[in-house]
Amino acid sequence: MKKYSRDELREKTIRLIHNFVPELENAELTEESVINTDTAIDSLSMIMLITKVESSFDVRIPKDEWYTINTLGELLDKVEALLPDA
């Protein structure tokens, strides 16, 4: 399993968000960006994004934690915590 830096995690996740909302391609997303409001992703798209992030990084975020994720940084924190230290 590849070890990702925080920057790599952020960039890959932002690319996934851009796939869901292509009109944000030129928008600057930061770790403070609130995913569902700053990116105009609705709740169903948010779930789809989380599952895409899970498959991209080969992690599983417990479903009861999905609704605690608001910002890009919080999503990255969850993924980072689940990645192996290898």
C-alpha positions as CSV (number, residue, x, y, z in Angstrom):
1,M,0.0,0.0,0.0
2,K,1.4,3.4,-1.0
3,K,2.0,5.9,1.8
4,Y,0.5,9.3,0.8
5,S,1.7,12.7,2.0
6,R,-0.9,15.1,3.2
7,D,-0.4,17.1,0.0
8,E,-0.9,14.0,-2.2
9,L,-4.1,13.1,-0.3
10,R,-5.4,16.7,-0.7
11,E,-4.6,16.9,-4.4
12,K,-6.1,13.5,-5.3
13,T,-9.2,14.3,-3.3
14,I,-9.6,17.6,-4.9
15,R,-9.4,15.9,-8.3
16,L,-12.2,13.6,-7.2
17,I,-14.3,16.6,-6.2
18,H,-13.7,18.2,-9.5
19,N,-15.0,15.1,-11.2
20,F,-18.3,15.5,-9.3
21,V,-18.5,19.3,-9.8
22,P,-16.5,20.1,-13.0
23,E,-17.4,23.8,-12.8
24,L,-15.2,24.0,-9.7
25,E,-12.1,23.1,-11.7
26,N,-10.7,26.6,-11.3
27,A,-12.0,27.2,-7.8
28,E,-9.4,27.1,-4.9
29,L,-10.4,24.4,-2.4
30,T,-8.6,24.4,0.9
31,E,-8.8,22.1,3.9
32,E,-11.2,24.7,5.4
33,S,-13.6,24.4,2.5
34,V,-17.0,23.0,3.6
35,I,-17.6,20.3,1.1
36,N,-21.3,20.3,0.7
37,T,-21.7,24.1,0.7
38,D,-18.5,25.4,-0.8
39,T,-18.6,22.8,-3.6
40,A,-22.4,22.6,-4.0
41,I,-22.4,18.9,-3.5
42,D,-25.7,17.6,-2.3
43,S,-25.9,14.8,0.4
44,L,-26.3,12.0,-2.1
45,S,-23.2,13.2,-4.1
46,M,-21.4,13.6,-0.8
47,I,-22.0,9.9,-0.1
48,M,-20.9,9.0,-3.6
49,L,-17.7,11.1,-3.1
50,I,-16.9,9.4,0.2
51,T,-17.3,6.0,-1.4
52,K,-15.1,7.1,-4.3
53,V,-12.5,8.4,-1.9
54,E,-12.6,5.1,0.0
55,S,-12.0,3.1,-3.1
56,S,-9.3,5.4,-4.4
57,F,-7.3,5.1,-1.1
58,D,-8.4,1.6,-0.3
59,V,-9.9,2.6,3.1
60,R,-13.3,2.2,4.7
61,I,-14.7,5.1,6.7
62,P,-17.4,3.8,9.1
63,K,-20.8,4.9,7.8
64,D,-21.7,6.4,11.2
65,E,-18.8,8.8,10.7
66,W,-19.8,10.0,7.2
67,Y,-22.1,12.6,8.6
68,T,-19.4,14.1,10.8
69,I,-17.4,15.1,7.8
70,N,-17.9,18.7,6.8
71,T,-14.7,20.1,5.5
72,L,-12.1,18.8,3.1
73,G,-9.6,18.8,6.0
74,E,-11.9,16.5,8.0
75,L,-12.3,14.1,5.1
76,L,-8.5,14.1,4.7
77,D,-8.1,13.5,8.5
78,K,-10.4,10.4,8.3
79,V,-8.5,9.0,5.3
80,E,-5.1,9.7,6.8
81,A,-6.1,7.9,10.0
82,L,-7.1,4.8,8.2
83,L,-4.1,4.5,5.9
84,P,-1.4,2.0,7.0
85,D,1.9,3.5,8.2
86,A,3.9,1.5,5.7
